[in-house]
Amino acid sequence: MVVGSGSLRFELIADWPRRPDGLSQPDVAAVGVSSTGEAYLFCRAEHPVQVFSAGSGELLRTWGEDAFDRGSAHGLQVDADDTVLTVDMVRHTVERYAPDGTLLARIGTPGVASDTGHTGGQGGRNVLRSAGPFNRPADVCLDASGRIYAADGYGNARVHRFAPDGTLEASWGEPGRGAGCFAVPHGVALLPDGNLIVADRENNRLQIMTTEGEFLGAWTGVQRPCQVFVDADGLVFVAELGRRAGETTLYGEVAPADLPSRVSVLSPDGDLLLRWSDGFVAAHDLWVDADGSLYVAEVTHTMGVARGLVPPGTPAIHKFGRL
């Protein structure tokens, strides 16, 4: 399978990763690749963090078996120093780990959610007000100085900025559709100009903001964006969830037809360069490595298998080589 044209072409690498018998990957919530060529898969599985060779696809190690519940895996970021930040949606924490799984630092108190009035439900429902960190957070990214930006996500409607030592510096955002408001801020990344791009999932847009929270603009034309990744050339890769015909949005609108999950590639100015949906069930996260290869993580079990839409064993991770 080859997608794209010209200098922007990708080919699916069908045998990646080489998953040993007995190692399950029902949902791969997030993926990241280190400078040493290790691909970290954050899985909702018995072995939550699965580390593979990005090149050969061979399993190198697993960790996190005593640190994460089966359903808690959500976001992951590999820092420039190859430490790994994980976002635990269920325990309301962001944690930093050494490559071998040693816990180095934690932001948030495990099991303690901030008071947003959230009483349950997905898709931003029942978030009555914004509050501090965290209530079911979704994602993190880091800037060149080591400051941490967290999209706090399912039970809140804010972006938080932390100093490198984890001290809270600023928070912004309120529930809603207006400029600077959020309905599931699900992904966050840094643009080459130093501004933030936030995947405002249930508002079907990418918001551009300063690192102080000032709203600069929005890119529409995306569909339930879950995650964004900005590569070395400034291209913006977007993982987009689908929606089934008849499903109701956060705002009570009914989807008139099936909308498949997809991946889009945008220019640094937000123009659509490439988009495809073939082979995706529920694209949830993505990463582009130093060679230009694209990794797409999917919550296949939650959005596909459990709903009877695809059979058990349908892949939850894909690697596309850049041609």
C-alpha positions as CSV (number, residue, x, y, z in Angstrom):
1,M,0.0,0.0,0.0
2,V,1.4,3.4,-1.1
3,V,-0.2,6.7,-0.4
4,G,0.7,10.2,-1.6
5,S,2.5,11.6,-4.6
6,G,5.7,13.4,-5.5
7,S,8.0,14.0,-2.6
8,L,5.2,13.2,-0.1
9,R,4.7,9.4,-0.4
10,F,4.5,6.7,2.2
11,E,4.4,2.9,2.0
12,L,2.9,0.6,4.6
13,I,5.5,-1.7,6.2
14,A,3.2,-4.7,6.7
15,D,5.4,-6.8,9.0
16,W,6.2,-4.1,11.6
17,P,6.4,-4.6,14.5
18,R,7.4,-8.3,15.0
19,R,5.1,-9.0,17.9
20,P,5.9,-12.2,19.8
21,D,3.1,-14.7,20.4
22,G,1.2,-13.8,23.6
23,L,2.0,-10.1,23.5
24,S,-1.3,-8.3,23.1
25,Q,-1.9,-4.8,21.6
26,P,-5.7,-4.3,21.6
27,D,-5.4,-0.6,21.9
28,V,-2.1,1.3,21.2
29,A,-3.0,4.7,22.7
30,A,0.3,6.5,21.8
31,V,3.6,6.0,20.1
32,G,7.0,7.8,20.3
33,V,10.5,7.1,18.9
34,S,13.7,7.9,20.7
35,S,16.9,9.4,19.2
36,T,18.4,5.9,19.5
37,G,15.8,4.3,17.3
38,E,13.6,2.8,20.0
39,A,9.8,2.9,19.3
40,Y,7.7,3.1,22.5
41,L,4.1,1.9,22.2
42,F,1.8,2.9,25.1
43,C,-0.8,0.1,25.2
44,R,-4.0,-0.7,27.1
45,A,-2.7,-4.2,27.7
46,E,-1.0,-6.5,30.2
47,H,2.3,-5.0,29.2
48,P,1.6,-1.3,28.9
49,V,4.9,0.1,27.5
50,Q,6.3,-2.1,24.7
51,V,9.6,-1.0,23.3
52,F,10.5,-2.2,19.8
53,S,13.4,-1.5,17.4
54,A,12.1,1.2,15.1
55,G,14.1,-0.4,12.3
56,S,13.8,-4.1,12.6
57,G,10.6,-4.2,14.6
58,E,12.0,-6.6,17.1
59,L,10.7,-6.4,20.7
60,L,13.4,-5.0,23.0
61,R,11.6,-4.9,26.4
62,T,8.4,-4.1,28.2
63,W,7.7,-2.1,31.4
64,G,5.0,-0.4,33.4
65,E,3.2,-3.6,34.4
66,D,2.9,-2.4,38.0
67,A,2.4,1.2,37.1
68,F,-0.6,1.4,34.9
69,D,-4.1,0.0,34.8
70,R,-5.2,-1.7,31.6
71,G,-7.3,1.2,30.5
72,S,-5.2,4.1,31.7
73,A,-2.7,4.5,28.8
74,H,-3.3,7.7,26.8
75,G,-0.5,10.1,25.8
76,L,3.2,9.6,25.4
77,Q,6.1,11.9,24.6
78,V,9.8,11.0,24.1
79,D,12.0,14.0,25.3
80,A,15.2,15.0,23.6
81,D,17.2,13.3,26.3
82,D,15.2,10.1,25.6
83,T,13.3,10.1,28.8
84,V,9.6,9.2,28.4
85,L,6.6,11.2,29.5
86,T,3.4,9.2,29.9
87,V,-0.2,10.5,30.4
88,D,-2.3,8.3,32.7
89,M,-5.9,9.3,31.9
90,V,-7.5,7.2,34.7
91,R,-5.1,8.2,37.5
92,H,-4.9,11.9,36.4
93,T,-1.1,12.0,36.2
94,V,1.8,12.9,33.9
95,E,4.9,10.9,34.7
96,R,8.5,10.9,33.5
97,Y,10.4,7.6,33.1
98,A,13.9,6.6,32.2
99,P,14.1,4.4,29.1
100,D,14.2,1.3,31.3
101,G,11.0,2.2,33.1
102,T,12.4,3.8,36.2
103,L,10.0,6.5,37.5
104,L,11.8,9.8,37.7
105,A,9.1,12.4,38.4
106,R,5.3,12.8,38.6
107,I,2.9,15.7,38.1
108,G,-0.5,15.2,39.8
109,T,-1.7,13.0,42.6
110,P,-2.7,9.5,41.5
111,G,-6.4,9.0,41.7
112,V,-7.2,12.6,42.6
113,A,-9.1,14.6,39.9
114,S,-9.5,18.4,39.9
115,D,-13.0,19.8,40.5
116,T,-14.5,20.5,37.1
117,G,-17.9,19.1,37.9
118,H,-17.2,16.2,35.5
119,T,-19.5,13.3,36.4
120,G,-18.4,10.9,33.8
121,G,-18.9,10.3,30.1
122,Q,-16.6,10.8,27.2
123,G,-16.4,13.4,24.4
124,G,-16.2,16.4,26.8
125,R,-19.7,15.7,28.2
126,N,-20.4,16.9,31.8
127,V,-17.4,19.3,32.1
128,L,-19.1,22.1,33.9
129,R,-16.1,24.4,34.4
130,S,-12.4,24.5,34.0
131,A,-10.0,23.8,36.9
132,G,-6.4,23.1,37.6
133,P,-4.5,19.9,36.7
134,F,-5.7,17.2,36.1
135,N,-9.0,15.6,35.3
136,R,-8.6,12.8,32.8
137,P,-5.6,14.4,30.9
138,A,-4.9,13.4,27.3
139,D,-1.5,14.5,26.1
140,V,1.8,16.4,26.7
141,C,4.6,18.0,24.7
142,L,7.8,19.8,25.6
143,D,9.5,22.9,24.3
144,A,13.3,23.4,23.8
145,S,13.7,24.6,27.4
146,G,12.0,21.6,28.9
147,R,8.7,23.2,29.8
148,I,5.8,20.8,29.7
149,Y,2.4,21.5,28.1
150,A,-0.5,19.3,28.9
151,A,-3.8,18.9,27.2
152,D,-6.3,18.2,30.0
153,G,-8.7,16.7,28.1
154,Y,-11.6,14.5,28.9
155,G,-12.7,15.8,32.3
156,N,-11.4,19.3,31.9
157,A,-11.1,21.9,29.2
158,R,-7.6,23.4,29.7
159,V,-4.0,23.5,28.6
160,H,-1.5,23.7,31.4
161,R,2.1,24.9,31.3
162,F,4.7,23.5,33.7
163,A,8.3,24.4,34.4
164,P,10.8,21.7,33.7
165,D,10.6,20.7,37.4
166,G,6.8,20.2,37.2
167,T,5.8,23.5,38.8
168,L,2.6,24.8,37.4
169,E,3.2,28.1,35.6
170,A,-0.1,28.9,33.8
171,S,-3.4,27.4,32.7
172,W,-6.0,28.5,30.1
173,G,-9.2,27.4,28.4
174,E,-12.9,27.0,29.2
175,P,-15.6,24.6,28.0
176,G,-17.2,25.7,24.8
177,R,-17.0,26.5,21.1
178,G,-15.6,30.0,21.2
179,A,-12.1,31.1,20.4
180,G,-9.7,29.7,23.0
181,C,-12.4,27.4,24.4
182,F,-12.1,23.6,24.2
183,A,-14.2,20.5,23.9
184,V,-11.7,17.8,24.6
185,P,-8.3,19.3,24.1
186,H,-6.8,15.9,23.1
187,G,-3.4,16.7,21.6
188,V,-0.8,19.4,21.8
189,A,2.4,20.1,19.9
190,L,4.9,22.9,19.3
191,L,5.1,24.6,15.9
192,P,8.4,25.8,14.4
193,D,7.6,29.4,15.3
194,G,7.3,28.4,19.0
195,N,3.5,28.6,19.2
196,L,1.3,25.8,20.2
197,I,-1.1,23.8,18.1
198,V,-3.9,22.1,20.1
199,A,-6.2,19.3,18.8
200,D,-9.6,20.6,20.0
201,R,-11.2,17.3,19.2
202,E,-15.0,17.7,19.6
203,N,-14.8,21.2,18.0
204,N,-13.3,19.7,14.9
205,R,-10.4,22.2,14.7
206,L,-6.8,22.8,15.5
207,Q,-6.3,25.9,17.6
208,I,-3.1,28.0,17.2
209,M,-2.1,29.7,20.5
210,T,0.9,31.3,22.1
211,T,2.6,29.6,25.0
212,E,0.9,32.1,27.2
213,G,-2.5,31.0,26.0
214,E,-3.3,33.8,23.6
215,F,-5.6,32.6,20.7
216,L,-4.0,33.3,17.3
217,G,-6.3,31.4,15.0
218,A,-7.9,28.0,14.1
219,W,-7.5,25.5,11.3
220,T,-10.8,23.8,10.4
221,G,-11.4,21.1,7.8
222,V,-10.3,18.4,10.3
223,Q,-12.4,15.7,11.8
224,R,-12.2,15.0,15.5
225,P,-8.5,15.6,15.6
226,C,-6.9,13.4,18.3
227,Q,-3.2,14.2,17.9
228,V,-0.8,16.4,16.0
229,F,2.9,15.9,15.2
230,V,5.1,18.5,13.6
231,D,8.0,17.1,11.7
232,A,11.4,18.7,11.0
233,D,10.1,20.4,7.8
234,G,7.1,21.9,9.7
235,L,4.6,19.5,8.2
236,V,1.7,18.9,10.5
237,F,0.5,15.3,10.8
238,V,-3.0,14.9,12.2
239,A,-4.7,11.7,13.5
240,E,-8.4,12.0,13.1
241,L,-11.2,9.8,14.6
242,G,-14.2,8.8,12.7
243,R,-17.9,8.8,13.6
244,R,-20.7,6.3,12.8
245,A,-23.9,7.3,11.0
246,G,-26.5,8.3,13.6
247,E,-24.0,9.0,16.4
248,T,-24.6,12.2,18.3
249,T,-22.0,14.9,18.8
250,L,-21.3,16.7,22.0
251,Y,-23.6,19.5,20.7
252,G,-26.5,17.2,19.8
253,E,-25.8,17.0,16.1
254,V,-26.4,13.7,14.4
255,A,-23.8,12.3,11.9
256,P,-25.7,11.7,8.6
257,A,-23.2,9.1,7.3
258,D,-20.2,7.1,8.3
259,L,-17.1,9.2,8.6
260,P,-14.0,7.0,8.5
261,S,-10.9,7.6,10.7
262,R,-8.0,9.1,8.7
263,V,-4.6,10.7,8.7
264,S,-4.0,14.1,7.2
265,V,-0.8,16.0,6.4
266,L,-1.0,19.8,6.4
267,S,1.5,22.4,5.3
268,P,3.1,24.8,7.8
269,D,0.3,27.2,6.9
270,G,-2.5,24.6,7.4
271,D,-3.2,23.7,3.8
272,L,-4.1,20.1,3.1
273,L,-1.4,18.2,1.3
274,L,-2.3,14.5,1.8
275,R,-5.2,12.6,3.4
276,W,-6.1,8.9,3.5
277,S,-8.4,6.6,5.5
278,D,-7.7,3.2,4.0
279,G,-6.8,0.7,6.7
280,F,-7.6,2.8,9.8
281,V,-10.1,2.0,12.5
282,A,-9.4,4.7,15.1
283,A,-6.3,6.7,14.5
284,H,-5.4,8.1,18.0
285,D,-1.7,9.2,18.0
286,L,1.2,9.5,15.6
287,W,4.9,10.1,15.3
288,V,7.4,10.8,12.6
289,D,11.0,9.6,13.2
290,A,14.3,11.0,12.1
291,D,14.1,9.0,8.8
292,G,10.7,10.4,8.0
293,S,8.8,7.2,8.8
294,L,5.3,7.6,10.1
295,Y,3.9,5.6,13.0
296,V,0.1,5.6,13.6
297,A,-1.3,4.3,16.9
298,E,-5.0,3.2,17.0
299,V,-7.5,2.4,19.7
300,T,-8.7,-0.5,17.7
301,H,-10.3,-2.5,20.4
302,T,-12.2,0.3,22.0
303,M,-13.6,1.9,18.8
304,G,-13.7,-1.2,16.5
305,V,-13.5,-4.7,18.1
306,A,-15.7,-3.9,21.1
307,R,-18.4,-2.5,18.8
308,G,-18.3,-5.4,16.4
309,L,-17.0,-3.4,13.6
310,V,-13.7,-5.2,13.0
311,P,-12.5,-8.7,14.1
312,P,-10.2,-9.3,17.1
313,G,-6.6,-9.2,16.0
314,T,-7.1,-6.2,13.8
315,P,-3.8,-4.2,14.1
316,A,-3.5,-1.2,16.4
317,I,-0.2,0.1,15.2
318,H,1.1,0.9,11.7
319,K,4.4,2.0,10.3
320,F,4.7,3.8,6.9
321,G,8.1,4.3,5.4
322,R,8.7,7.6,3.6
323,L,9.5,7.0,-0.1
